[in-house]
Amino acid sequence: MNAHAQSQSSTSATQAKERHYAQLASSLTRLSRAVGQTADLFEQLQVDLDSMRILAGAHAAQFMTVATELVPNAEDDVAKEKA
């Protein structure tokens, strides 16, 4: 190979390397953005899970209250049946 051909191939390789680095930088930028969005979504998920826990506790309390109102003397009835 002559010097001119070697120069062209090294320039071509350098350009290819630079192009690959640019693609890598772009991919890393997208990845960073996606990780940030995932972190935001996990934060919102935590808030939603806490809200669900509170709601489930409120529903359980309502259920127990209604159950005692519907069957107020269940313990008395059981005691009478045993007697």
mmCIF file of the N, C-alpha and C atoms, coordinates in Angstrom:
data_MODEL
# 
_entry.id   MODEL 
# 
loop_
_atom_site.group_PDB 
_atom_site.id 
_atom_site.type_symbol 
_atom_site.label_atom_id 
_atom_site.label_alt_id 
_atom_site.label_comp_id 
_atom_site.label_asym_id 
_atom_site.label_entity_id 
_atom_site.label_seq_id 
_atom_site.pdbx_PDB_ins_code 
_atom_site.Cartn_x 
_atom_site.Cartn_y 
_atom_site.Cartn_z 
_atom_site.occupancy 
_atom_site.B_iso_or_equiv 
_atom_site.pdbx_formal_charge 
_atom_site.auth_seq_id 
_atom_site.auth_comp_id 
_atom_site.auth_asym_id 
_atom_site.auth_atom_id 
_atom_site.pdbx_PDB_model_num 
ATOM 1   N N  . MET A 1 1  ? 0.830   -1.186  0.000  1.00 0.00 ? 1  MET A N  1 
ATOM 2   C CA . MET A 1 1  ? 0.000   0.000   0.000  1.00 0.00 ? 1  MET A CA 1 
ATOM 3   C C  . MET A 1 1  ? 0.874   1.249   0.000  1.00 0.00 ? 1  MET A C  1 
ATOM 4   N N  . ASN A 1 2  ? 0.406   2.211   -0.687 1.00 0.00 ? 2  ASN A N  1 
ATOM 5   C CA . ASN A 1 2  ? 1.163   3.450   -0.678 1.00 0.00 ? 2  ASN A CA 1 
ATOM 6   C C  . ASN A 1 2  ? 0.684   4.332   0.480  1.00 0.00 ? 2  ASN A C  1 
ATOM 7   N N  . ALA A 1 3  ? 1.356   5.411   0.698  1.00 0.00 ? 3  ALA A N  1 
ATOM 8   C CA . ALA A 1 3  ? 1.064   6.292   1.830  1.00 0.00 ? 3  ALA A CA 1 
ATOM 9   C C  . ALA A 1 3  ? -0.326  6.906   1.710  1.00 0.00 ? 3  ALA A C  1 
ATOM 10  N N  . HIS A 1 4  ? -0.741  7.210   0.484  1.00 0.00 ? 4  HIS A N  1 
ATOM 11  C CA . HIS A 1 4  ? -2.052  7.819   0.271  1.00 0.00 ? 4  HIS A CA 1 
ATOM 12  C C  . HIS A 1 4  ? -3.174  6.844   0.661  1.00 0.00 ? 4  HIS A C  1 
ATOM 13  N N  . ALA A 1 5  ? -3.064  5.593   0.290  1.00 0.00 ? 5  ALA A N  1 
ATOM 14  C CA . ALA A 1 5  ? -4.072  4.580   0.614  1.00 0.00 ? 5  ALA A CA 1 
ATOM 15  C C  . ALA A 1 5  ? -4.126  4.336   2.115  1.00 0.00 ? 5  ALA A C  1 
ATOM 16  N N  . GLN A 1 6  ? -2.962  4.311   2.775  1.00 0.00 ? 6  GLN A N  1 
ATOM 17  C CA . GLN A 1 6  ? -2.931  4.119   4.221  1.00 0.00 ? 6  GLN A CA 1 
ATOM 18  C C  . GLN A 1 6  ? -3.585  5.297   4.929  1.00 0.00 ? 6  GLN A C  1 
ATOM 19  N N  . SER A 1 7  ? -3.348  6.479   4.437  1.00 0.00 ? 7  SER A N  1 
ATOM 20  C CA . SER A 1 7  ? -3.931  7.679   5.024  1.00 0.00 ? 7  SER A CA 1 
ATOM 21  C C  . SER A 1 7  ? -5.451  7.652   4.907  1.00 0.00 ? 7  SER A C  1 
ATOM 22  N N  . GLN A 1 8  ? -5.956  7.229   3.751  1.00 0.00 ? 8  GLN A N  1 
ATOM 23  C CA . GLN A 1 8  ? -7.408  7.159   3.550  1.00 0.00 ? 8  GLN A CA 1 
ATOM 24  C C  . GLN A 1 8  ? -8.038  6.110   4.458  1.00 0.00 ? 8  GLN A C  1 
ATOM 25  N N  . SER A 1 9  ? -7.383  4.946   4.601  1.00 0.00 ? 9  SER A N  1 
ATOM 26  C CA . SER A 1 9  ? -7.963  3.897   5.435  1.00 0.00 ? 9  SER A CA 1 
ATOM 27  C C  . SER A 1 9  ? -7.944  4.294   6.905  1.00 0.00 ? 9  SER A C  1 
ATOM 28  N N  . SER A 1 10 ? -6.894  4.997   7.356  1.00 0.00 ? 10 SER A N  1 
ATOM 29  C CA . SER A 1 10 ? -6.868  5.424   8.758  1.00 0.00 ? 10 SER A CA 1 
ATOM 30  C C  . SER A 1 10 ? -7.891  6.531   8.993  1.00 0.00 ? 10 SER A C  1 
ATOM 31  N N  . THR A 1 11 ? -8.082  7.408   8.007  1.00 0.00 ? 11 THR A N  1 
ATOM 32  C CA . THR A 1 11 ? -9.107  8.447   8.120  1.00 0.00 ? 11 THR A CA 1 
ATOM 33  C C  . THR A 1 11 ? -10.489 7.814   8.164  1.00 0.00 ? 11 THR A C  1 
ATOM 34  N N  . SER A 1 12 ? -10.700 6.820   7.334  1.00 0.00 ? 12 SER A N  1 
ATOM 35  C CA . SER A 1 12 ? -11.982 6.121   7.311  1.00 0.00 ? 12 SER A CA 1 
ATOM 36  C C  . SER A 1 12 ? -12.231 5.412   8.641  1.00 0.00 ? 12 SER A C  1 
ATOM 37  N N  . ALA A 1 13 ? -11.201 4.783   9.182  1.00 0.00 ? 13 ALA A N  1 
ATOM 38  C CA . ALA A 1 13 ? -11.335 4.095   10.471 1.00 0.00 ? 13 ALA A CA 1 
ATOM 39  C C  . ALA A 1 13 ? -11.604 5.096   11.585 1.00 0.00 ? 13 ALA A C  1 
ATOM 40  N N  . THR A 1 14 ? -10.941 6.237   11.536 1.00 0.00 ? 14 THR A N  1 
ATOM 41  C CA . THR A 1 14 ? -11.156 7.281   12.545 1.00 0.00 ? 14 THR A CA 1 
ATOM 42  C C  . THR A 1 14 ? -12.586 7.805   12.472 1.00 0.00 ? 14 THR A C  1 
ATOM 43  N N  . GLN A 1 15 ? -13.072 8.018   11.260 1.00 0.00 ? 15 GLN A N  1 
ATOM 44  C CA . GLN A 1 15 ? -14.450 8.495   11.093 1.00 0.00 ? 15 GLN A CA 1 
ATOM 45  C C  . GLN A 1 15 ? -15.446 7.455   11.602 1.00 0.00 ? 15 GLN A C  1 
ATOM 46  N N  . ALA A 1 16 ? -15.179 6.188   11.324 1.00 0.00 ? 16 ALA A N  1 
ATOM 47  C CA . ALA A 1 16 ? -16.068 5.126   11.793 1.00 0.00 ? 16 ALA A CA 1 
ATOM 48  C C  . ALA A 1 16 ? -16.065 5.080   13.317 1.00 0.00 ? 16 ALA A C  1 
ATOM 49  N N  . LYS A 1 17 ? -14.877 5.217   13.912 1.00 0.00 ? 17 LYS A N  1 
ATOM 50  C CA . LYS A 1 17 ? -14.770 5.201   15.366 1.00 0.00 ? 17 LYS A CA 1 
ATOM 51  C C  . LYS A 1 17 ? -15.535 6.381   15.966 1.00 0.00 ? 17 LYS A C  1 
ATOM 52  N N  . GLU A 1 18 ? -15.373 7.554   15.373 1.00 0.00 ? 18 GLU A N  1 
ATOM 53  C CA . GLU A 1 18 ? -16.079 8.740   15.859 1.00 0.00 ? 18 GLU A CA 1 
ATOM 54  C C  . GLU A 1 18 ? -17.589 8.572   15.734 1.00 0.00 ? 18 GLU A C  1 
ATOM 55  N N  . ARG A 1 19 ? -18.019 7.970   14.636 1.00 0.00 ? 19 ARG A N  1 
ATOM 56  C CA . ARG A 1 19 ? -19.449 7.718   14.442 1.00 0.00 ? 19 ARG A CA 1 
ATOM 57  C C  . ARG A 1 19 ? -19.967 6.756   15.520 1.00 0.00 ? 19 ARG A C  1 
ATOM 58  N N  . HIS A 1 20 ? -19.190 5.714   15.808 1.00 0.00 ? 20 HIS A N  1 
ATOM 59  C CA . HIS A 1 20 ? -19.604 4.758   16.839 1.00 0.00 ? 20 HIS A CA 1 
ATOM 60  C C  . HIS A 1 20 ? -19.653 5.406   18.222 1.00 0.00 ? 20 HIS A C  1 
ATOM 61  N N  . TYR A 1 21 ? -18.684 6.268   18.511 1.00 0.00 ? 21 TYR A N  1 
ATOM 62  C CA . TYR A 1 21 ? -18.704 6.977   19.792 1.00 0.00 ? 21 TYR A CA 1 
ATOM 63  C C  . TYR A 1 21 ? -19.916 7.904   19.885 1.00 0.00 ? 21 TYR A C  1 
ATOM 64  N N  . ALA A 1 22 ? -20.272 8.541   18.799 1.00 0.00 ? 22 ALA A N  1 
ATOM 65  C CA . ALA A 1 22 ? -21.452 9.413   18.781 1.00 0.00 ? 22 ALA A CA 1 
ATOM 66  C C  . ALA A 1 22 ? -22.719 8.594   19.012 1.00 0.00 ? 22 ALA A C  1 
ATOM 67  N N  . GLN A 1 23 ? -22.794 7.418   18.380 1.00 0.00 ? 23 GLN A N  1 
ATOM 68  C CA . GLN A 1 23 ? -23.948 6.541   18.596 1.00 0.00 ? 23 GLN A CA 1 
ATOM 69  C C  . GLN A 1 23 ? -24.000 6.067   20.046 1.00 0.00 ? 23 GLN A C  1 
ATOM 70  N N  . LEU A 1 24 ? -22.838 5.736   20.603 1.00 0.00 ? 24 LEU A N  1 
ATOM 71  C CA . LEU A 1 24 ? -22.775 5.305   21.998 1.00 0.00 ? 24 LEU A CA 1 
ATOM 72  C C  . LEU A 1 24 ? -23.232 6.423   22.927 1.00 0.00 ? 24 LEU A C  1 
ATOM 73  N N  . ALA A 1 25 ? -22.775 7.639   22.666 1.00 0.00 ? 25 ALA A N  1 
ATOM 74  C CA . ALA A 1 25 ? -23.183 8.783   23.486 1.00 0.00 ? 25 ALA A CA 1 
ATOM 75  C C  . ALA A 1 25 ? -24.689 8.988   23.413 1.00 0.00 ? 25 ALA A C  1 
ATOM 76  N N  . SER A 1 26 ? -25.244 8.852   22.233 1.00 0.00 ? 26 SER A N  1 
ATOM 77  C CA . SER A 1 26 ? -26.690 8.992   22.058 1.00 0.00 ? 26 SER A CA 1 
ATOM 78  C C  . SER A 1 26 ? -27.437 7.899   22.819 1.00 0.00 ? 26 SER A C  1 
ATOM 79  N N  . SER A 1 27 ? -26.944 6.676   22.726 1.00 0.00 ? 27 SER A N  1 
ATOM 80  C CA . SER A 1 27 ? -27.578 5.558   23.431 1.00 0.00 ? 27 SER A CA 1 
ATOM 81  C C  . SER A 1 27 ? -27.506 5.748   24.942 1.00 0.00 ? 27 SER A C  1 
ATOM 82  N N  . LEU A 1 28 ? -26.371 6.214   25.430 1.00 0.00 ? 28 LEU A N  1 
ATOM 83  C CA . LEU A 1 28 ? -26.225 6.442   26.870 1.00 0.00 ? 28 LEU A CA 1 
ATOM 84  C C  . LEU A 1 28 ? -27.137 7.569   27.352 1.00 0.00 ? 28 LEU A C  1 
ATOM 85  N N  . THR A 1 29 ? -27.327 8.578   26.518 1.00 0.00 ? 29 THR A N  1 
ATOM 86  C CA . THR A 1 29 ? -28.244 9.667   26.864 1.00 0.00 ? 29 THR A CA 1 
ATOM 87  C C  . THR A 1 29 ? -29.672 9.141   26.978 1.00 0.00 ? 29 THR A C  1 
ATOM 88  N N  . ARG A 1 30 ? -30.080 8.317   26.006 1.00 0.00 ? 30 ARG A N  1 
ATOM 89  C CA . ARG A 1 30 ? -31.424 7.727   26.060 1.00 0.00 ? 30 ARG A CA 1 
ATOM 90  C C  . ARG A 1 30 ? -31.574 6.818   27.275 1.00 0.00 ? 30 ARG A C  1 
ATOM 91  N N  . LEU A 1 31 ? -30.537 6.037   27.563 1.00 0.00 ? 31 LEU A N  1 
ATOM 92  C CA . LEU A 1 31 ? -30.569 5.141   28.717 1.00 0.00 ? 31 LEU A CA 1 
ATOM 93  C C  . LEU A 1 31 ? -30.694 5.936   30.012 1.00 0.00 ? 31 LEU A C  1 
ATOM 94  N N  . SER A 1 32 ? -29.944 7.007   30.115 1.00 0.00 ? 32 SER A N  1 
ATOM 95  C CA . SER A 1 32 ? -30.000 7.857   31.303 1.00 0.00 ? 32 SER A CA 1 
ATOM 96  C C  . SER A 1 32 ? -31.401 8.435   31.489 1.00 0.00 ? 32 SER A C  1 
ATOM 97  N N  . ARG A 1 33 ? -32.002 8.886   30.401 1.00 0.00 ? 33 ARG A N  1 
ATOM 98  C CA . ARG A 1 33 ? -33.362 9.427   30.454 1.00 0.00 ? 33 ARG A CA 1 
ATOM 99  C C  . ARG A 1 33 ? -34.352 8.345   30.893 1.00 0.00 ? 33 ARG A C  1 
ATOM 100 N N  . ALA A 1 34 ? -34.195 7.137   30.358 1.00 0.00 ? 34 ALA A N  1 
ATOM 101 C CA . ALA A 1 34 ? -35.092 6.030   30.709 1.00 0.00 ? 34 ALA A CA 1 
ATOM 102 C C  . ALA A 1 34 ? -34.943 5.649   32.180 1.00 0.00 ? 34 ALA A C  1 
ATOM 103 N N  . VAL A 1 35 ? -33.720 5.652   32.685 1.00 0.00 ? 35 VAL A N  1 
ATOM 104 C CA . VAL A 1 35 ? -33.496 5.334   34.102 1.00 0.00 ? 35 VAL A CA 1 
ATOM 105 C C  . VAL A 1 35 ? -34.144 6.403   34.980 1.00 0.00 ? 35 VAL A C  1 
ATOM 106 N N  . GLY A 1 36 ? -34.034 7.653   34.586 1.00 0.00 ? 36 GLY A N  1 
ATOM 107 C CA . GLY A 1 36 ? -34.682 8.737   35.328 1.00 0.00 ? 36 GLY A CA 1 
ATOM 108 C C  . GLY A 1 36 ? -36.190 8.583   35.347 1.00 0.00 ? 36 GLY A C  1 
ATOM 109 N N  . GLN A 1 37 ? -36.774 8.241   34.209 1.00 0.00 ? 37 GLN A N  1 
ATOM 110 C CA . GLN A 1 37 ? -38.223 8.032   34.149 1.00 0.00 ? 37 GLN A CA 1 
ATOM 111 C C  . GLN A 1 37 ? -38.632 6.843   35.010 1.00 0.00 ? 37 GLN A C  1 
ATOM 112 N N  . THR A 1 38 ? -37.822 5.787   34.997 1.00 0.00 ? 38 THR A N  1 
ATOM 113 C CA . THR A 1 38 ? -38.112 4.614   35.821 1.00 0.00 ? 38 THR A CA 1 
ATOM 114 C C  . THR A 1 38 ? -38.079 4.983   37.299 1.00 0.00 ? 38 THR A C  1 
ATOM 115 N N  . ALA A 1 39 ? -37.112 5.781   37.701 1.00 0.00 ? 39 ALA A N  1 
ATOM 116 C CA . ALA A 1 39 ? -37.032 6.223   39.095 1.00 0.00 ? 39 ALA A CA 1 
ATOM 117 C C  . ALA A 1 39 ? -38.274 7.029   39.474 1.00 0.00 ? 39 ALA A C  1 
ATOM 118 N N  . ASP A 1 40 ? -38.710 7.914   38.581 1.00 0.00 ? 40 ASP A N  1 
ATOM 119 C CA . ASP A 1 40 ? -39.928 8.693   38.837 1.00 0.00 ? 40 ASP A CA 1 
ATOM 120 C C  . ASP A 1 40 ? -41.140 7.782   38.975 1.00 0.00 ? 40 ASP A C  1 
ATOM 121 N N  . LEU A 1 41 ? -41.223 6.777   38.115 1.00 0.00 ? 41 LEU A N  1 
ATOM 122 C CA . LEU A 1 41 ? -42.354 5.851   38.177 1.00 0.00 ? 41 LEU A CA 1 
ATOM 123 C C  . LEU A 1 41 ? -42.337 5.027   39.463 1.00 0.00 ? 41 LEU A C  1 
ATOM 124 N N  . PHE A 1 42 ? -41.162 4.615   39.914 1.00 0.00 ? 42 PHE A N  1 
ATOM 125 C CA . PHE A 1 42 ? -41.072 3.876   41.177 1.00 0.00 ? 42 PHE A CA 1 
ATOM 126 C C  . PHE A 1 42 ? -41.487 4.754   42.350 1.00 0.00 ? 42 PHE A C  1 
ATOM 127 N N  . GLU A 1 43 ? -41.134 6.028   42.288 1.00 0.00 ? 43 GLU A N  1 
ATOM 128 C CA . GLU A 1 43 ? -41.538 6.961   43.335 1.00 0.00 ? 43 GLU A CA 1 
ATOM 129 C C  . GLU A 1 43 ? -43.065 7.077   43.372 1.00 0.00 ? 43 GLU A C  1 
ATOM 130 N N  . GLN A 1 44 ? -43.682 7.207   42.210 1.00 0.00 ? 44 GLN A N  1 
ATOM 131 C CA . GLN A 1 44 ? -45.142 7.283   42.145 1.00 0.00 ? 44 GLN A CA 1 
ATOM 132 C C  . GLN A 1 44 ? -45.773 5.973   42.594 1.00 0.00 ? 44 GLN A C  1 
ATOM 133 N N  . LEU A 1 45 ? -45.159 4.854   42.248 1.00 0.00 ? 45 LEU A N  1 
ATOM 134 C CA . LEU A 1 45 ? -45.652 3.546   42.682 1.00 0.00 ? 45 LEU A CA 1 
ATOM 135 C C  . LEU A 1 45 ? -45.663 3.461   44.198 1.00 0.00 ? 45 LEU A C  1 
ATOM 136 N N  . GLN A 1 46 ? -44.617 3.972   44.853 1.00 0.00 ? 46 GLN A N  1 
ATOM 137 C CA . GLN A 1 46 ? -44.560 3.947   46.315 1.00 0.00 ? 46 GLN A CA 1 
ATOM 138 C C  . GLN A 1 46 ? -45.706 4.756   46.908 1.00 0.00 ? 46 GLN A C  1 
ATOM 139 N N  . VAL A 1 47 ? -45.974 5.922   46.336 1.00 0.00 ? 47 VAL A N  1 
ATOM 140 C CA . VAL A 1 47 ? -47.092 6.751   46.806 1.00 0.00 ? 47 VAL A CA 1 
ATOM 141 C C  . VAL A 1 47 ? -48.410 5.998   46.629 1.00 0.00 ? 47 VAL A C  1 
ATOM 142 N N  . ASP A 1 48 ? -48.595 5.374   45.464 1.00 0.00 ? 48 ASP A N  1 
ATOM 143 C CA . ASP A 1 48 ? -49.825 4.626   45.190 1.00 0.00 ? 48 ASP A CA 1 
ATOM 144 C C  . ASP A 1 48 ? -49.987 3.441   46.136 1.00 0.00 ? 48 ASP A C  1 
ATOM 145 N N  . LEU A 1 49 ? -48.892 2.731   46.417 1.00 0.00 ? 49 LEU A N  1 
ATOM 146 C CA . LEU A 1 49 ? -48.963 1.586   47.331 1.00 0.00 ? 49 LEU A CA 1 
ATOM 147 C C  . LEU A 1 49 ? -49.315 2.032   48.745 1.00 0.00 ? 49 LEU A C  1 
ATOM 148 N N  . ASP A 1 50 ? -48.771 3.154   49.184 1.00 0.00 ? 50 ASP A N  1 
ATOM 149 C CA . ASP A 1 50 ? -49.123 3.681   50.503 1.00 0.00 ? 50 ASP A CA 1 
ATOM 150 C C  . ASP A 1 50 ? -50.606 4.053   50.552 1.00 0.00 ? 50 ASP A C  1 
ATOM 151 N N  . SER A 1 51 ? -51.106 4.655   49.489 1.00 0.00 ? 51 SER A N  1 
ATOM 152 C CA . SER A 1 51 ? -52.530 5.008   49.426 1.00 0.00 ? 51 SER A CA 1 
ATOM 153 C C  . SER A 1 51 ? -53.405 3.762   49.453 1.00 0.00 ? 51 SER A C  1 
ATOM 154 N N  . MET A 1 52 ? -52.977 2.721   48.739 1.00 0.00 ? 52 MET A N  1 
ATOM 155 C CA . MET A 1 52 ? -53.745 1.469   48.731 1.00 0.00 ? 52 MET A CA 1 
ATOM 156 C C  . MET A 1 52 ? -53.766 0.837   50.121 1.00 0.00 ? 52 MET A C  1 
ATOM 157 N N  . ARG A 1 53 ? -52.649 0.923   50.843 1.00 0.00 ? 53 ARG A N  1 
ATOM 158 C CA . ARG A 1 53 ? -52.580 0.363   52.194 1.00 0.00 ? 53 ARG A CA 1 
ATOM 159 C C  . ARG A 1 53 ? -53.577 1.079   53.106 1.00 0.00 ? 53 ARG A C  1 
ATOM 160 N N  . ILE A 1 54 ? -53.622 2.402   53.012 1.00 0.00 ? 54 ILE A N  1 
ATOM 161 C CA . ILE A 1 54 ? -54.557 3.183   53.826 1.00 0.00 ? 54 ILE A CA 1 
ATOM 162 C C  . ILE A 1 54 ? -55.995 2.854   53.443 1.00 0.00 ? 54 ILE A C  1 
ATOM 163 N N  . LEU A 1 55 ? -56.261 2.771   52.147 1.00 0.00 ? 55 LEU A N  1 
ATOM 164 C CA . LEU A 1 55 ? -57.608 2.448   51.677 1.00 0.00 ? 55 LEU A CA 1 
ATOM 165 C C  . LEU A 1 55 ? -58.031 1.053   52.127 1.00 0.00 ? 55 LEU A C  1 
ATOM 166 N N  . ALA A 1 56 ? -57.123 0.097   52.052 1.00 0.00 ? 56 ALA A N  1 
ATOM 167 C CA . ALA A 1 56 ? -57.448 -1.268  52.486 1.00 0.00 ? 56 ALA A CA 1 
ATOM 168 C C  . ALA A 1 56 ? -57.762 -1.293  53.975 1.00 0.00 ? 56 ALA A C  1 
ATOM 169 N N  . GLY A 1 57 ? -57.022 -0.537  54.771 1.00 0.00 ? 57 GLY A N  1 
ATOM 170 C CA . GLY A 1 57 ? -57.301 -0.462  56.208 1.00 0.00 ? 57 GLY A CA 1 
ATOM 171 C C  . GLY A 1 57 ? -58.666 0.152   56.479 1.00 0.00 ? 57 GLY A C  1 
ATOM 172 N N  . ALA A 1 58 ? -59.001 1.202   55.736 1.00 0.00 ? 58 ALA A N  1 
ATOM 173 C CA . ALA A 1 58 ? -60.314 1.840   55.911 1.00 0.00 ? 58 ALA A CA 1 
ATOM 174 C C  . ALA A 1 58 ? -61.435 0.887   55.518 1.00 0.00 ? 58 ALA A C  1 
ATOM 175 N N  . HIS A 1 59 ? -61.253 0.164   54.423 1.00 0.00 ? 59 HIS A N  1 
ATOM 176 C CA . HIS A 1 59 ? -62.278 -0.798  53.998 1.00 0.00 ? 59 HIS A CA 1 
ATOM 177 C C  . HIS A 1 59 ? -62.423 -1.933  54.999 1.00 0.00 ? 59 HIS A C  1 
ATOM 178 N N  . ALA A 1 60 ? -61.330 -2.396  55.560 1.00 0.00 ? 60 ALA A N  1 
ATOM 179 C CA . ALA A 1 60 ? -61.400 -3.459  56.566 1.00 0.00 ? 60 ALA A CA 1 
ATOM 180 C C  . ALA A 1 60 ? -62.159 -2.971  57.790 1.00 0.00 ? 60 ALA A C  1 
ATOM 181 N N  . ALA A 1 61 ? -61.905 -1.737  58.209 1.00 0.00 ? 61 ALA A N  1 
ATOM 182 C CA . ALA A 1 61 ? -62.617 -1.183  59.359 1.00 0.00 ? 61 ALA A CA 1 
ATOM 183 C C  . ALA A 1 61 ? -64.106 -1.048  59.060 1.00 0.00 ? 61 ALA A C  1 
ATOM 184 N N  . GLN A 1 62 ? -64.443 -0.592  57.848 1.00 0.00 ? 62 GLN A N  1 
ATOM 185 C CA . GLN A 1 62 ? -65.854 -0.486  57.466 1.00 0.00 ? 62 GLN A CA 1 
ATOM 186 C C  . GLN A 1 62 ? -66.517 -1.854  57.450 1.00 0.00 ? 62 GLN A C  1 
ATOM 187 N N  . PHE A 1 63 ? -65.824 -2.841  56.918 1.00 0.00 ? 63 PHE A N  1 
ATOM 188 C CA . PHE A 1 63 ? -66.372 -4.193  56.855 1.00 0.00 ? 63 PHE A CA 1 
ATOM 189 C C  . PHE A 1 63 ? -66.642 -4.722  58.256 1.00 0.00 ? 63 PHE A C  1 
ATOM 190 N N  . MET A 1 64 ? -65.698 -4.539  59.157 1.00 0.00 ? 64 MET A N  1 
ATOM 191 C CA . MET A 1 64 ? -65.888 -5.043  60.523 1.00 0.00 ? 64 MET A CA 1 
ATOM 192 C C  . MET A 1 64 ? -67.028 -4.308  61.217 1.00 0.00 ? 64 MET A C  1 
ATOM 193 N N  . THR A 1 65 ? -67.152 -3.000  60.976 1.00 0.00 ? 65 THR A N  1 
ATOM 194 C CA . THR A 1 65 ? -68.238 -2.228  61.578 1.00 0.00 ? 65 THR A CA 1 
ATOM 195 C C  . THR A 1 65 ? -69.590 -2.713  61.068 1.00 0.00 ? 65 THR A C  1 
ATOM 196 N N  . VAL A 1 66 ? -69.703 -2.894  59.760 1.00 0.00 ? 66 VAL A N  1 
ATOM 197 C CA . VAL A 1 66 ? -70.960 -3.373  59.175 1.00 0.00 ? 66 VAL A CA 1 
ATOM 198 C C  . VAL A 1 66 ? -71.265 -4.781  59.666 1.00 0.00 ? 66 VAL A C  1 
ATOM 199 N N  . ALA A 1 67 ? -70.256 -5.628  59.758 1.00 0.00 ? 67 ALA A N  1 
ATOM 200 C CA . ALA A 1 67 ? -70.470 -7.002  60.212 1.00 0.00 ? 67 ALA A CA 1 
ATOM 201 C C  . ALA A 1 67 ? -71.002 -7.021  61.636 1.00 0.00 ? 67 ALA A C  1 
ATOM 202 N N  . THR A 1 68 ? -70.475 -6.169  62.507 1.00 0.00 ? 68 THR A N  1 
ATOM 203 C CA . THR A 1 68 ? -70.976 -6.149  63.891 1.00 0.00 ? 68 THR A CA 1 
ATOM 204 C C  . THR A 1 68 ? -72.376 -5.559  63.961 1.00 0.00 ? 68 THR A C  1 
ATOM 205 N N  . GLU A 1 69 ? -72.715 -4.650  63.056 1.00 0.00 ? 69 GLU A N  1 
ATOM 206 C CA . GLU A 1 69 ? -74.068 -4.088  63.028 1.00 0.00 ? 69 GLU A CA 1 
ATOM 207 C C  . GLU A 1 69 ? -75.077 -5.104  62.507 1.00 0.00 ? 69 GLU A C  1 
ATOM 208 N N  . LEU A 1 70 ? -74.679 -5.893  61.527 1.00 0.00 ? 70 LEU A N  1 
ATOM 209 C CA . LEU A 1 70 ? -75.596 -6.877  60.950 1.00 0.00 ? 70 LEU A CA 1 
ATOM 210 C C  . LEU A 1 70 ? -75.812 -8.064  61.875 1.00 0.00 ? 70 LEU A C  1 
ATOM 211 N N  . VAL A 1 71 ? -74.804 -8.423  62.636 1.00 0.00 ? 71 VAL A N  1 
ATOM 212 C CA . VAL A 1 71 ? -74.902 -9.564  63.546 1.00 0.00 ? 71 VAL A CA 1 
ATOM 213 C C  . VAL A 1 71 ? -74.464 -9.080  64.932 1.00 0.00 ? 71 VAL A C  1 
ATOM 214 N N  . PRO A 1 72 ? -75.299 -8.261  65.583 1.00 0.00 ? 72 PRO A N  1 
ATOM 215 C CA . PRO A 1 72 ? -74.872 -7.661  66.846 1.00 0.00 ? 72 PRO A CA 1 
ATOM 216 C C  . PRO A 1 72 ? -74.797 -8.662  68.003 1.00 0.00 ? 72 PRO A C  1 
ATOM 217 N N  . ASN A 1 73 ? -75.640 -9.672  67.977 1.00 0.00 ? 73 ASN A N  1 
ATOM 218 C CA . ASN A 1 73 ? -75.704 -10.593 69.108 1.00 0.00 ? 73 ASN A CA 1 
ATOM 219 C C  . ASN A 1 73 ? -75.210 -11.978 68.734 1.00 0.00 ? 73 ASN A C  1 
ATOM 220 N N  . ALA A 1 74 ? -74.282 -12.074 67.874 1.00 0.00 ? 74 ALA A N  1 
ATOM 221 C CA . ALA A 1 74 ? -73.783 -13.379 67.441 1.00 0.00 ? 74 ALA A CA 1 
ATOM 222 C C  . ALA A 1 74 ? -73.196 -14.144 68.612 1.00 0.00 ? 74 ALA A C  1 
ATOM 223 N N  . GLU A 1 75 ? -72.487 -13.468 69.504 1.00 0.00 ? 75 GLU A N  1 
ATOM 224 C CA . GLU A 1 75 ? -71.899 -14.146 70.655 1.00 0.00 ? 75 GLU A CA 1 
ATOM 225 C C  . GLU A 1 75 ? -72.990 -14.614 71.613 1.00 0.00 ? 75 GLU A C  1 
ATOM 226 N N  . ASP A 1 76 ? -74.033 -13.790 71.787 1.00 0.00 ? 76 ASP A N  1 
ATOM 227 C CA . ASP A 1 76 ? -75.133 -14.182 72.667 1.00 0.00 ? 76 ASP A CA 1 
ATOM 228 C C  . ASP A 1 76 ? -75.872 -15.388 72.103 1.00 0.00 ? 76 ASP A C  1 
ATOM 229 N N  . ASP A 1 77 ? -76.085 -15.409 70.775 1.00 0.00 ? 77 ASP A N  1 
ATOM 230 C CA . ASP A 1 77 ? -76.778 -16.531 70.139 1.00 0.00 ? 77 ASP A CA 1 
ATOM 231 C C  . ASP A 1 77 ? -75.992 -17.822 70.303 1.00 0.00 ? 77 ASP A C  1 
ATOM 232 N N  . VAL A 1 78 ? -74.688 -17.753 70.170 1.00 0.00 ? 78 VAL A N  1 
ATOM 233 C CA . VAL A 1 78 ? -73.844 -18.941 70.325 1.00 0.00 ? 78 VAL A CA 1 
ATOM 234 C C  . VAL A 1 78 ? -73.918 -19.432 71.763 1.00 0.00 ? 78 VAL A C  1 
ATOM 235 N N  . ALA A 1 79 ? -73.900 -18.512 72.712 1.00 0.00 ? 79 ALA A N  1 
ATOM 236 C CA . ALA A 1 79 ? -73.975 -18.898 74.126 1.00 0.00 ? 79 ALA A CA 1 
ATOM 237 C C  . ALA A 1 79 ? -75.313 -19.553 74.436 1.00 0.00 ? 79 ALA A C  1 
ATOM 238 N N  . LYS A 1 80 ? -76.402 -19.036 73.847 1.00 0.00 ? 80 LYS A N  1 
ATOM 239 C CA . LYS A 1 80 ? -77.731 -19.617 74.077 1.00 0.00 ? 80 LYS A CA 1 
ATOM 240 C C  . LYS A 1 80 ? -77.823 -21.015 73.489 1.00 0.00 ? 80 LYS A C  1 
ATOM 241 N N  . GLU A 1 81 ? -77.221 -21.218 72.324 1.00 0.00 ? 81 GLU A N  1 
ATOM 242 C CA . GLU A 1 81 ? -77.262 -22.530 71.684 1.00 0.00 ? 81 GLU A CA 1 
ATOM 243 C C  . GLU A 1 81 ? -76.507 -23.566 72.506 1.00 0.00 ? 81 GLU A C  1 
ATOM 244 N N  . LYS A 1 82 ? -75.431 -23.160 73.150 1.00 0.00 ? 82 LYS A N  1 
ATOM 245 C CA . LYS A 1 82 ? -74.647 -24.092 73.956 1.00 0.00 ? 82 LYS A CA 1 
ATOM 246 C C  . LYS A 1 82 ? -75.377 -24.446 75.248 1.00 0.00 ? 82 LYS A C  1 
ATOM 247 N N  . ALA A 1 83 ? -76.202 -23.559 75.720 1.00 0.00 ? 83 ALA A N  1 
ATOM 248 C CA . ALA A 1 83 ? -76.884 -23.787 77.005 1.00 0.00 ? 83 ALA A CA 1 
ATOM 249 C C  . ALA A 1 83 ? -78.027 -24.750 76.911 1.00 0.00 ? 83 ALA A C  1 
# 
